[in-house]
Amino acid sequence: MKVRSSVFASFILILEAVGVALFLRGFFPVPLKSSLSSKSKLSDLPAEPLAGSSPNSSRLPQPLFKRVVIMLVDALREDFVFGPNGRSYMPYTRHLVERGSSHSFVAKARPPTVTMPRIKALTTGTIPGFIDVVMNLNSPALLEDNLVWQAKAAGKRMVFYGDDTWVRLFPKHFMEHDGTTSFFVSDYTEVDNNVTRHLDSTLKRDDWDILILHYLGLDHIGHISGPHSSLIQPKLLEMDDVLKKIHGALVSKEAEGSLPYLLVLCGDHGMSETGSHGGSSEPEVNTPLVLISPAFKRKVGMEKPEVVEQVDLTPTLALGLGLPISQNSVGRLIPGVLEETSLRDQLRFLHLNGHQLSCLLKDSTPDYEKEAGFEQFRMAERAHGSWMKLFLEGNTSEVLTNMGRKVLKQYLEALASMSSALSKQLGKYDMYSMVAGMVFVFQLLLVLLLAMPEALSGEATVDLPVLSALLSLPFYLLCLLLASVHVLVCTSAESSCYFCSLSWGLVFAAVALSSAMFCILISMAMRRLPLGPLIHGKSPSRSSEWSLSELDVLLLAGTVGHTLSLAASSFVEEEHQIWYFLLNTLCLAVFQDVCRKYFREQSASGDEEEPVLPSRDCHPSARSRAEVLPERWLALATPPFTLVCCRLLRSLNQTGVQWAHLPDVGHWLNSSEHRTLLSLLAAFCLFLIYFLVQRRCSWVSKVALALGLLGVYSYRAAVGNVGFPWQRSGSATSKGTVEARFVYVFILGILFTGTKDLLRSQIVTADAELKSRGLWEIYSGLVLLVSLLFRAHNLPVLCCCLLIQTLMAQFIWKRLHYDAAQTTIMHYWFGQAFFYFQGNSNNIATVDISVGFVGLESYVEAPAVFLTALNTYAGPLLWACHLVCYLSSERGRQ
């Protein structure tokens, strides 16, 4: 069955989306949920253990704190407080840590280290999954049992100022709130002033119980200039002054005989060495947690902070305020908070936490009784009952005290074990769906590779052996085999699978589609390879045989091998190494082809007079030998030059996971002492970009491109990345909004000119040259936009991209007569490699969200998402657009 290439491509795209969706359905973990649909209530709390008689009353110990102030500083790294620079960054906070009535901890945040999942973790005690990263852009109301809801249900009066994510997660929970957007990262001043301006009036009032402050300025500075920026220290000193003001106000209002206050300083996540977050590196997951209260013992010196989980704050605050612990919390009580309470209250608090964790363990683990933590808790509960019996009998001996301490230790061990077990089980992956999705996507990839020569040929049709595949015996045998596998998996799986919940009609359709795809794949492979005609007793004809060159084998093996490597997490983390290796190997293979064509074949032909590089514009004999020789040597130099460029670009940005923390050339260029060198490099790169792009543009677009690139340098100078010769080094920086909008005007002008020429070539006149020029002008507008979004040290990446495209198109793809399929796969490889040359990785922390606000005065979601996505995938997009331009120009010449 013959189908047009466009129909075939649409069909493959739709099925690829289905396969990816199936994989993602199994990959994103299903969170642990309690079987109870309602939220925790005080009336549901267990009775206090008592041995030998009916259970004791379900009394709760008195709350530990009357008022709680939570000061959350976004992207606060633990070394900003506890590190060597802590005394200069936050001197008052460091004094409280060393000499005050406080407890200090390093709170580990689980990835993804993004704001909204971290807020959910702090309020629910659960560990959110990576699907919450998507929800971070538009956070819906949180319906899960959480600390804020429990406080409101208990009549606590709450006030909030800061990141409006809280307001979206907890609508109508705060009696007073003032939210600020967290996505406009260009602002790191007003976003914090809008929080601090409420403090004086709020701290004087007595009509609130919980005050939550979420400061965003530090996070925004990190996104703009990184953790070693000169802006970091002033911002941390500002946060230190805020904490000093809050602490002073709380101390002045402390009344004799009343419950003490609690001041909490924490961060939602840390900050990577590039200033971003989202991943699992130590600087991103380690955050400070400082608890300040007169209920704690005064410190006598700096102690090494203990390590706790960030979710441990949830049960600690809940019990400290006399609230039930959230049902789905996996955190455990921080024992240091209880140091000044009675032994009975300490045991009761730990019993409540253990009961909540044991109930969650029952609901999430079929064999919960085999868990060591569950058994430890039951033993501790029985020992607690025996201790309570002696305590109520009036026993005051030292034996009772020692027994109570032993029970306390048993509880702590049980809580640690159950919390760890629950954390490990938080991600229940549907392996059946993941494997089915991967197999289906791999089948489609192989079909696409086998059909690519036909799809990109002049006829633009693909012959799919659908009917022969459906009528073949292997198709029915495969259907029976896959159906049997489905029944076996669904009857033996301990956890529910998505496929097993589908109706048999949908299951049979999926089985039939996968079987048919496999049979089509085998038929196409037999038809393409020389083995096919031999099996049928025929001699392989030239029309049916698909001869594979060495380059074809490399391209197919590399693409398939890379796809298979994605099944291993270590290869995913360091995927850039695979693309660097494949690209270097490709350059060597191309160099071999160049040598074979220009030297071996020429010597075999006896050095005939006909030039090796014929021109399309004139007869081959019209070209002199002097004109051909430079082209030959340029073609010979292109692969080694590409290798050199790729090696230099690898050193520009460290990426991946294992070596991302190592210094690179980008960090060196961005340091203040090398600003002059970065300015010269940026100016040279922008000039080279103009030289490479303008050659096929109209004169109007050339002028717009020149002015636009001048505006790009002016924008970078305005924000302080580079400088003009007449600009003083200490001059004030701005947001560069005017300069960026100046560039946007020329970008829109170039895109308009290119679109106009493209439409004229399609509607008014069938002019291939006009169409080619229109596509190139659209491409040049995209290059100008990317040069505006790229950071100054990344402009060499764009330069090398354009230079390699120019050399490969002029001296390799055209002269060596590579077909459309080979050229397409090469563009794909280069695009993937340049994605990593930019400094990107499969870690969300490398996404630079600051570019989403270039030229914007406030947060606007649509352009911010578009600019961020464009900057992130600029490498693959530029190579894809260049492929369209190149194939269009080549087809126009034919």
Stockholm file with secondary structure:
# STOCKHOLM 1.0

chainA/1-894         MKVRSSVFASFILILEAVGVALFLRGFFPVPLKSSLSSKSKLSDLPAEPLAGSSPNSSRLPQPLFKRVVIMLVDALREDFVFGPNGRSYMPYTRHLVERGSSHSFVAKARPPTVTMPRIKALTTGTIPGFIDVVMNLNSPALLEDNLVWQAKAAGKRMVFYGDDTWVRLFPKHFMEHDGTTSFFVSDYTEVDNNVTRHLDSTLKRDDWDILILHYLGLDHIGHISGPHSSLIQPKLLEMDDVLKKIHGALVSKEAEGSLPYLLVLCGDHGMSETGSHGGSSEPEVNTPLVLISPAFKRKVGMEKPEVVEQVDLTPTLALGLGLPISQNSVGRLIPGVLEETSLRDQLRFLHLNGHQLSCLLKDSTPDYEKEAGFEQFRMAERAHGSWMKLFLEGNTSEVLTNMGRKVLKQYLEALASMSSALSKQLGKYDMYSMVAGMVFVFQLLLVLLLAMPEALSGEATVDLPVLSALLSLPFYLLCLLLASVHVLVCTSAESSCYFCSLSWGLVFAAVALSSAMFCILISMAMRRLPLGPLIHGKSPSRSSEWSLSELDVLLLAGTVGHTLSLAASSFVEEEHQIWYFLLNTLCLAVFQDVCRKYFREQSASGDEEEPVLPSRDCHPSARSRAEVLPERWLALATPPFTLVCCRLLRSLNQTGVQWAHLPDVGHWLNSSEHRTLLSLLAAFCLFLIYFLVQRRCSWVSKVALALGLLGVYSYRAAVGNVGFPWQRSGSATSKGTVEARFVYVFILGILFTGTKDLLRSQIVTADAELKSRGLWEIYSGLVLLVSLLFRAHNLPVLCCCLLIQTLMAQFIWKRLHYDAAQTTIMHYWFGQAFFYFQGNSNNIATVDISVGFVGLESYVEAPAVFLTALNTYAGPLLWACHLVCYLSSERGRQ
#=GR chainA/1-894 SS CEEEHHHHHHHHHHHHHHHHHHHHHHHSCBCCCCSCSSCCCGGGSCCCCCTTSSCCCCCCCCCSCSEEEEEEETTCCTHHHHSTTHHHHSHHHHHHHHHSBEEEEEEECCSCCCHHHHHHHHHHCCCCCTHHHHHTTSCCCCCSCCHHHHHHHTTCCEEEEEETHHHHHSTTCCSEEEEECSSCTTCSSHHHHHHHTTHHHHHHCCSCSEEEEEECHHHHHHHHHCTTSTTHHHHHHHHHHHHHHHHHHHHHTCCTTSCCEEEEEECSCCCCTTSCCSSCCHHHHEEEEEEECTTSCBCCSCCCCEEEEGGGHHHHHHHHTTCCCCTTCCCCCCGGGGTTSCHHHHHHHHHHHHHHHHHHHHHHCTTGGGCHHHHHHHHHHHHHHHHHHHHHTTCCSHHHHHHHHHHHHHHHHHHHHHHHHHHHTSCBCCHHHHHHHHHHHHHHHHHHHHHHHHHTSSSCEEECCHHHHHTSHHHHHHHHHHHHHHHHHHHHCSSCCTGGGSCHHHHHHHHHHHHHHHHHHHHHHHHHSTHHHHHTTCCCCTTTCCCCCHHHHHHHHHHHHHHHHTTSHHHHHTHHHHHHHHHHHHHHHHHHHHHIIIIIHHHHTTCCSSCSSCCSSSCGGGSCHHHHHHHHHHHHHHHHHHHHHHHHHHHHSCCSSSSTTSCCHHHHHHSGGGHHHHHHHHHHHHHHHHHHHGGGSCHHHHHHHHHHHHHHHHHHHHTTSSCCTTSCTTCCCCCCHHHHHHHHHHHHHHHHHHHHHHHIIIIICCCHHHHHHHHHHHHHHHHHHHHHHSCGGGHHHHHHHHHHHHHHIIIIITTTTCCHHHHHHHHHHHHHHHHHHTTCCSSGGGCCGGGGGTTCSSCCHHHHHHHHHHHHTHHHHHHHHHHHHHHHHHHHHC
#=GC SS_cons         CEEEHHHHHHHHHHHHHHHHHHHHHHHSCBCCCCSCSSCCCGGGSCCCCCTTSSCCCCCCCCCSCSEEEEEEETTCCTHHHHSTTHHHHSHHHHHHHHHSBEEEEEEECCSCCCHHHHHHHHHHCCCCCTHHHHHTTSCCCCCSCCHHHHHHHTTCCEEEEEETHHHHHSTTCCSEEEEECSSCTTCSSHHHHHHHTTHHHHHHCCSCSEEEEEECHHHHHHHHHCTTSTTHHHHHHHHHHHHHHHHHHHHHTCCTTSCCEEEEEECSCCCCTTSCCSSCCHHHHEEEEEEECTTSCBCCSCCCCEEEEGGGHHHHHHHHTTCCCCTTCCCCCCGGGGTTSCHHHHHHHHHHHHHHHHHHHHHHCTTGGGCHHHHHHHHHHHHHHHHHHHHHTTCCSHHHHHHHHHHHHHHHHHHHHHHHHHHHTSCBCCHHHHHHHHHHHHHHHHHHHHHHHHHTSSSCEEECCHHHHHTSHHHHHHHHHHHHHHHHHHHHCSSCCTGGGSCHHHHHHHHHHHHHHHHHHHHHHHHHSTHHHHHTTCCCCTTTCCCCCHHHHHHHHHHHHHHHHTTSHHHHHTHHHHHHHHHHHHHHHHHHHHHIIIIIHHHHTTCCSSCSSCCSSSCGGGSCHHHHHHHHHHHHHHHHHHHHHHHHHHHHSCCSSSSTTSCCHHHHHHSGGGHHHHHHHHHHHHHHHHHHHGGGSCHHHHHHHHHHHHHHHHHHHHTTSSCCTTSCTTCCCCCCHHHHHHHHHHHHHHHHHHHHHHHIIIIICCCHHHHHHHHHHHHHHHHHHHHHHSCGGGHHHHHHHHHHHHHHIIIIITTTTCCHHHHHHHHHHHHHHHHHHTTCCSSGGGCCGGGGGTTCSSCCHHHHHHHHHHHHTHHHHHHHHHHHHHHHHHHHHC
//
